[in-house]
Every structure is written in structure tokens, then in C-alpha cells.
Amino acid sequence: MRSPSPRRLPVVALAALAVVGGLLSPAGAGPRADPEVLAASVAPDNDRDCTTSRVPVELDPATPATPGNDLGLGLGGLLRPVLDAVAGPQEVVAKLCLPATPVDDPDTSPPDTVQLLIHGITYDHRYWNIADPEDPTGNRYSWEHAAATAGYATLAIDRIGNGDSTHPPSALVDISTNGSVVRQLVDGLKAGTIEGPRGPVAFERVVLVGHSYGSMTSWIAASGNPDVDGVVITGATHNVREVHAPVSIETGHYPAVLDPQFAGSGLDPLYITSQPGMRYDLFYAPGTDVHPVIVERDEATKGTVTQPELMNYPVIFRTPLDITAPVFYLIGDLDGIFCSQGPLDLGADCSSPASVIANEAPWLGDGVPSIDAHVTATAGHDLNAFGTAQESFDAAHDWLTATVSPR
């Protein structure tokens, strides 16, 4: 039996503590995850050639209006002129992987299609390559490996303000900024300006693959964007399970500068992270098929999210989209954030692919050529981390191979 959840401090009190903590924190980075734990949490790059680079991006190029600041609902809408001037150059960490070159054919051309992998809140690109606690050399929880096996290239990023990407003032990090940055990366992948393991490579097709907030970012980045050739939505629907779910997520987090992992990091008080001991309740419950070591490593390697990102939730869910690429939904029936778990909650009906499609179709626009779905039984929110991960990976790549070929 699980022990009771840790007590959550009131948000107002946490905000006040964060201001004081930010003023008192010494300059420079605070303690980070133990290097050994960090290394153990990531699976090896089996059967693929990978390189990680830093891609220059702009925070707010000319893009169509998207939910968030552009509708005047985020902090950045008021502060953007000032913050733009002080934010400085911005970069996104990007890990580009190609299927390994066959020894007997070193001149094999790279795939024509790349998956742009976009993580959720308080994660980074490592979500797509989780280590197997029972087989450190294995691939059980690696979406990257599944993609390479199916013949696809992948670009796994740290979203702006996350991981090792630059952290601009938090008021500039919201759904609009996230969508804009992803659009720039799509352009870079098609133009061949992003470094790969064998030099820059241009791709004919780009598929957005999001998880949770990364899926919301994919909705925004794909809307009205003909350069997106496919969209895979994992761990997200246009419903939140309970009225209090956003409040629960909010109160399960606190200012990052109050956490030992980020103390002294210089992050402003609106960068927040999950409170200690909250990862299971936030991202795994009520799923049961998750290795406890994965949850422990998740706690030890957690990241951040900004308050402006969280503030946009209501607008994101109720903004009609204009997606003209095929869409695939992948969801766990025990997703404790987005799927109904009882007769009185407000989550989506995730009992079947047909019910998921019916729930989502009204929001994607009239130009979607196809909508398909797969429901992974007994899986919770963090689909890649459950024992059912291979089922999820196979379902997504069966759809991709039939819909957006790797070559």
C-alpha cells in the first residue's frame, strides 16, 4: 500500500517563499541530479546514430495567433517588449538520431521522414529514451529505438525553458512560444539546417509526436501549418478528468528555487517544479504497471514548467484548430489527467479508439484527412514508462508506417 501523499503547501505561501529564495540564492547552478542516477535513467542509443546540438531559435517570430499571449491571457502579453530586450539569444537542445548505417552499405541514405519528439511538463528529451531498470542495455521503454527500428529519424528536444535549453524569463514561456519554436524546428528539419550524426540532413516529411503539454504544443504548431505531415498525440485529450485537476497539478508544484535540485539556479519564481514525492500521484496514478525504480529516477531527474504555461490550459482546450495532416491519438485508459475514471468526472471516454476519435474530432478542424487512435489498456499518463510501452510503440509505428512512410 502506498503511503499518504506529502502535504502540499499553499500556492500563495510558496510564491512568497520563492521571491525570498530567489533573492537569497547564490549565483550559479545549484545541485543537480546525481550524475550516476542521471546516467542510469537513460537507455543506450542502440541501433541508431545520434548527435546532440544547440539550435538557435527566436522567442516570438511572426506566426498566426495561437492561444496564450496572443489572446492577451498570458503574463508575457503585457511584459513582452521589456522581456524581449533582456532575454538574449535563445537555443533549444536537439538530439537527432538516424537508424544505424548498415556495415555492408555505409552509403545508405537517411530516412525521408523525421519524428519531432516534444515532451511534457517537468520532463525533457530523455522521456523518449527511458532506461529499463531490469535490463540497462535494453530498449523496452525507448520510443527512439522503436522509431529507428521502423526506419524513422527522430529529433528529441528540450522545449524552450526546459532541460538544457535556454531559460528565458518565465513570462515568455507559454503555449505561443512553444508552438512558435516548434514551427521553427520544423522549418529547420526541412531546410537541412539542424546538425545530424553525419552532418546536416534535410527531410521531406516531419511528423510531430507530442506527449501531454508537448501534445498541446503539437496541436498549436500543426494548426494552419502545411509543413507538418503528420501528428501523433500521446497522453492528451481535450478534456481534463476532474474540475479540480488543474488546481491539483498547480498545488503539486512549487517554485523551483525552493527545491534542492534548482537552488541557486537563478530561475525566476514563476519557474516551478513538482514537490518532493509527487511524481507518482501526478503522472502515473492510477496506473499500476510501472516499475518503482522508474518512478524513483523520475523524481531524481525532474524538470520545470512555467506558470504562464499552466495559465493557458483553459484556452488551449477550447480553441478550434486547423490541422490538415493525418492525426493519431495514443492514450492509456488509466490516464489520471485526461481520461474518465468514473461516472461523474469530466475526462474523455477512453474506453475505445472510436470514443477517443469522437471526443477529439470536433476540435481538430474540417481539413484533417484522417483521425485514428489506440487505447493502451492498464497504462497511465506517462505512456512510455509503463510495462505496456511496447504495445504503445507498436501501435503508433504501425499507423505511421501506413500513413507517413519513413521513405
C-alpha positions in Angstrom: 0.0 0.0 0.0 1.3 3.4 -0.9 1.9 5.9 1.9 -0.2 9.1 2.0 0.8 11.9 -0.4 3.1 14.5 1.0 1.4 17.6 2.3 1.2 20.4 -0.2 1.9 23.9 0.8 -0.5 26.7 -0.2 0.4 28.3 -3.5 0.4 31.9 -2.1 2.9 30.9 0.6 5.1 29.1 -1.9 5.2 32.2 -4.1 6.2 34.4 -1.2 8.9 31.9 -0.2 10.1 31.8 -3.8 10.7 35.5 -4.0 12.7 35.4 -0.8 14.5 32.3 -2.0 15.3 33.8 -5.4 16.8 36.9 -3.7 18.9 34.8 -1.3 20.1 32.1 -3.7 23.7 32.4 -4.7 24.6 32.9 -8.3 25.3 29.9 -10.5 23.7 26.5 -10.8 22.6 24.6 -7.7 22.9 20.9 -7.1 21.5 18.8 -10.0 20.6 15.1 -10.2 23.3 12.7 -9.1 25.3 12.0 -12.3 25.1 8.3 -11.7 21.3 8.4 -11.3 21.0 10.6 -14.4 23.1 8.3 -16.5 21.2 5.2 -15.2 17.8 6.8 -16.2 18.6 7.0 -19.9 18.7 4.0 -22.2 21.6 3.5 -24.6 21.4 4.7 -28.2 21.1 1.2 -29.6 20.8 0.7 -33.4 20.9 4.4 -34.2 23.5 7.1 -34.7 22.8 10.2 -32.7 24.2 13.7 -32.1 23.1 16.5 -29.8 23.4 20.1 -30.8 22.1 23.5 -29.8 19.7 25.1 -32.3 19.3 28.9 -32.3 15.6 30.0 -32.1 13.6 33.2 -31.7 11.0 33.5 -29.0 8.3 35.2 -31.0 8.6 35.3 -34.8 5.6 36.2 -36.9 3.2 33.4 -36.5 -0.6 33.1 -36.7 -2.4 33.9 -33.4 -2.4 31.0 -31.0 -3.8 30.5 -27.5 -1.9 32.3 -24.8 -0.2 35.7 -25.0 -1.5 36.4 -28.5 -5.0 36.4 -27.0 -3.9 38.6 -24.1 -4.2 35.9 -21.5 -0.6 35.3 -20.5 1.9 37.4 -18.5 4.1 37.9 -21.5 1.4 39.8 -23.4 2.0 42.8 -21.1 5.7 42.4 -20.4 6.9 41.1 -23.8 8.5 44.3 -25.1 10.7 44.7 -22.0 11.4 41.0 -21.6 12.4 40.6 -25.3 15.1 43.2 -24.7 16.6 41.3 -21.8 16.1 37.7 -22.7 19.1 37.5 -25.0 19.8 34.7 -27.6 17.8 31.5 -27.2 18.8 27.9 -28.0 17.0 24.6 -28.0 18.8 21.4 -27.2 18.1 18.9 -30.0 19.1 15.2 -30.3 18.9 14.0 -33.9 19.1 10.2 -34.4 19.2 8.2 -37.6 18.8 4.4 -37.9 22.3 3.0 -37.7 24.2 2.7 -41.0 24.5 -0.9 -42.1 28.1 -2.1 -42.1 27.7 -3.6 -45.6 26.2 -0.4 -47.0 27.8 2.7 -45.5 26.3 4.9 -48.2 22.7 4.2 -47.1 20.7 7.4 -47.4 19.0 8.8 -44.3 15.2 8.4 -43.9 12.9 10.9 -45.7 10.7 11.3 -42.6 11.7 12.5 -39.1 9.7 12.5 -35.9 10.0 15.7 -33.9 9.5 14.5 -30.3 8.1 17.0 -27.9 8.0 16.2 -24.1 5.5 17.3 -21.4 5.9 19.5 -18.4 8.8 18.9 -16.0 10.4 16.4 -18.4 13.0 16.8 -21.2 14.1 14.9 -24.3 15.1 11.9 -22.1 11.4 11.0 -21.8 11.7 9.4 -25.2 14.6 7.1 -24.2 13.8 5.7 -20.7 16.2 3.1 -19.3 14.9 -0.3 -18.4 15.7 -1.0 -14.7 15.8 -4.7 -15.3 18.0 -4.5 -18.4 20.2 -1.4 -18.6 21.2 -2.3 -22.2 17.6 -2.9 -23.4 15.1 -0.9 -25.3 11.8 -1.7 -23.6 10.9 1.9 -22.8 12.7 3.7 -25.7 10.4 5.4 -28.2 13.6 6.5 -30.1 14.6 2.9 -30.6 11.2 1.9 -31.8 11.2 4.7 -34.3 14.7 3.8 -35.6 13.6 0.1 -35.9 10.7 1.3 -38.0 13.0 3.3 -40.2 12.4 6.8 -38.9 14.8 9.5 -37.8 13.9 11.3 -34.6 14.6 14.8 -33.2 14.1 14.8 -29.4 14.2 18.3 -28.0 14.3 20.1 -24.7 11.4 22.6 -25.1 12.4 26.2 -24.6 12.7 26.9 -20.9 13.3 23.2 -20.2 16.2 20.8 -19.6 19.4 22.2 -21.0 17.8 24.6 -23.4 18.0 28.2 -22.5 15.6 29.6 -19.9 14.3 33.0 -20.8 12.2 35.0 -18.3 9.3 32.7 -17.5 6.7 35.2 -18.7 8.0 34.5 -22.2 7.5 30.7 -22.0 3.9 29.8 -22.7 2.0 27.9 -25.4 2.5 30.6 -28.0 6.3 30.5 -27.6 6.3 26.7 -27.5 4.3 26.5 -30.7 6.4 29.1 -32.4 9.7 27.4 -31.5 8.4 24.0 -32.8 7.4 25.6 -36.1 11.0 26.9 -36.5 12.4 23.4 -35.8 10.0 22.0 -38.5 11.4 24.6 -40.9 15.0 23.7 -39.9 14.4 20.0 -40.4 13.0 20.5 -43.9 15.8 23.0 -44.8 18.6 20.8 -43.5 20.0 23.3 -41.0 19.9 21.1 -37.9 23.1 19.0 -37.3 22.8 15.2 -37.6 25.3 12.4 -36.8 26.5 12.5 -40.5 26.2 16.3 -40.9 23.1 18.4 -41.6 20.3 16.5 -43.3 17.1 17.8 -45.0 13.9 15.7 -44.5 11.0 15.6 -46.9 8.4 15.0 -44.2 8.1 16.0 -40.5 5.8 14.3 -38.0 5.1 16.0 -34.7 5.0 13.5 -31.8 3.9 15.1 -28.5 3.3 13.9 -25.0 0.9 15.8 -22.6 1.9 19.5 -22.9 4.0 18.5 -25.8 0.8 17.2 -27.5 -0.8 20.5 -26.8 2.2 22.2 -28.4 1.8 19.9 -31.4 -1.9 21.0 -31.8 -0.8 24.6 -31.9 2.3 24.1 -34.1 0.4 22.0 -36.6 -2.6 24.2 -36.8 -2.6 26.1 -40.1 0.8 24.7 -40.9 1.1 22.8 -44.2 4.7 21.9 -43.5 3.6 19.3 -40.8 3.0 16.0 -42.4 1.5 14.0 -39.5 0.7 14.5 -35.9 0.9 11.8 -33.1 -0.8 12.9 -29.9 0.1 10.9 -26.8 -1.2 11.4 -23.2 -3.7 14.2 -24.0 -7.3 14.9 -25.0 -9.4 18.0 -25.0 -10.8 17.0 -21.6 -9.4 17.2 -18.1 -10.7 14.4 -15.8 -11.8 16.5 -12.8 -12.8 20.1 -12.2 -10.0 20.3 -9.6 -7.3 18.6 -11.8 -5.6 21.9 -12.9 -5.6 23.0 -9.3 -4.2 19.6 -8.2 -1.4 20.0 -10.8 -0.8 23.5 -9.6 -0.7 22.7 -5.9 1.5 19.7 -6.6 4.2 22.0 -7.8 6.2 24.8 -6.1 8.9 27.4 -7.2 11.9 25.6 -8.5 14.3 27.8 -6.5 12.9 26.2 -3.3 13.9 22.7 -4.5 17.4 21.4 -3.8 17.8 20.4 -7.5 17.4 24.0 -8.6 18.5 26.1 -5.6 20.9 28.7 -6.8 20.0 28.2 -10.4 18.9 31.8 -10.9 15.5 30.8 -12.3 12.8 33.3 -11.6 10.0 32.4 -9.2 7.5 31.5 -11.9 9.6 28.6 -13.0 8.1 25.8 -10.9 8.8 22.0 -10.3 6.9 19.2 -8.7 7.0 19.0 -4.9 9.0 16.1 -3.5 7.3 12.7 -3.6 4.5 13.9 -6.0 5.6 12.3 -9.3 3.6 9.1 -8.9 0.4 10.9 -8.0 0.8 13.4 -10.8 1.8 11.3 -13.7 1.3 7.6 -13.0 -1.7 7.0 -10.8 -4.0 5.2 -11.1 -1.9 3.0 -13.4 -0.3 0.0 -11.7 2.1 -1.4 -14.2 5.1 0.8 -13.6 8.5 -0.2 -12.2 9.2 1.6 -8.9 12.7 2.4 -10.0 11.4 4.3 -13.0 9.4 6.5 -10.6 12.4 7.0 -8.3 14.6 8.1 -11.2 11.8 10.3 -12.4 11.8 12.1 -9.0 15.6 12.4 -9.2 15.7 13.9 -12.7 12.6 16.1 -12.7 12.5 19.4 -14.6 10.5 22.6 -14.6 7.4 24.2 -16.0 6.4 27.9 -16.0 3.2 29.4 -14.6 2.4 31.0 -17.9 2.4 27.5 -19.5 -0.1 26.4 -16.9 -2.3 29.5 -17.2 -3.1 28.7 -20.8 -4.8 25.4 -20.2 -8.4 26.5 -20.5 -7.8 28.4 -23.7 -5.8 25.6 -25.3 -8.6 23.1 -24.7 -11.3 25.3 -26.2 -9.5 26.8 -29.2 -10.6 25.3 -32.5 -7.7 24.1 -34.6 -7.0 23.9 -38.3 -4.9 20.8 -38.8 -4.5 19.5 -42.3 -2.3 16.4 -41.6 -3.4 13.0 -40.5 -3.7 12.6 -36.7 -3.2 9.7 -34.4 -4.1 9.5 -30.8 -2.4 7.3 -28.3 -3.8 7.2 -24.8 -3.8 5.0 -21.7 -7.2 4.0 -20.4 -5.9 4.8 -16.9 -4.6 8.3 -17.7 -5.5 10.0 -14.5 -5.4 13.5 -16.0 -7.3 13.3 -19.3 -9.4 10.1 -19.2 -12.6 9.5 -17.3 -12.2 7.1 -14.4 -15.7 7.2 -13.1 -19.3 8.3 -14.0 -19.1 11.8 -12.5 -15.7 13.1 -13.7 -15.1 15.3 -16.8 -12.4 13.3 -18.6 -12.7 11.9 -22.1 -14.2 8.5 -22.7 -11.0 6.4 -23.3 -12.8 3.1 -23.4 -12.2 2.6 -27.1 -10.4 4.1 -30.1 -13.8 5.1 -31.5 -14.7 7.0 -28.3 -11.4 8.9 -28.4 -11.9 9.9 -32.0 -15.4 11.1 -31.4 -14.2 13.2 -28.5 -11.4 14.8 -30.4 -12.7 15.2 -34.0 -14.7 18.4 -33.3 -11.6 20.3 -32.2 -9.1 19.5 -35.0 -10.8 21.3 -37.9 -12.5 20.2 -41.1 -9.3 19.7 -43.0 -8.0 16.7 -41.2 -7.7 13.9 -43.7 -7.9 11.1 -41.1 -8.1 10.6 -37.3 -7.1 7.3 -35.8 -6.5 6.2 -32.2 -5.2 3.4 -30.0 -6.0 2.9 -26.3 -3.4 1.0 -24.3 -5.1 -0.9 -21.5 -3.8 -0.5 -17.9 -1.5 2.3 -18.9 -1.5 5.7 -17.1 -0.4 9.1 -18.2 3.3 8.6 -18.9 2.8 6.0 -21.6 6.5 5.5 -22.3 7.2 4.4 -18.7 4.7 1.6 -18.3 5.2 -2.1 -18.9 2.9 -1.7 -21.8 5.2 0.6 -23.6 6.0 -1.8 -26.5 2.3 -2.1 -27.2 2.0 1.7 -27.4 5.2 2.0 -29.6 4.0 -0.7 -32.0 0.5 0.9 -32.4 2.0 4.3 -33.2 4.5 2.9 -35.6 2.1 0.6 -37.4 0.0 3.7 -38.0 2.9 5.8 -39.0 4.3 3.2 -41.5 0.8 3.0 -43.1 0.2 6.8 -43.1 3.5 8.7 -43.3 6.2 6.3 -44.6 9.8 6.7 -43.4 11.0 6.7 -47.0 
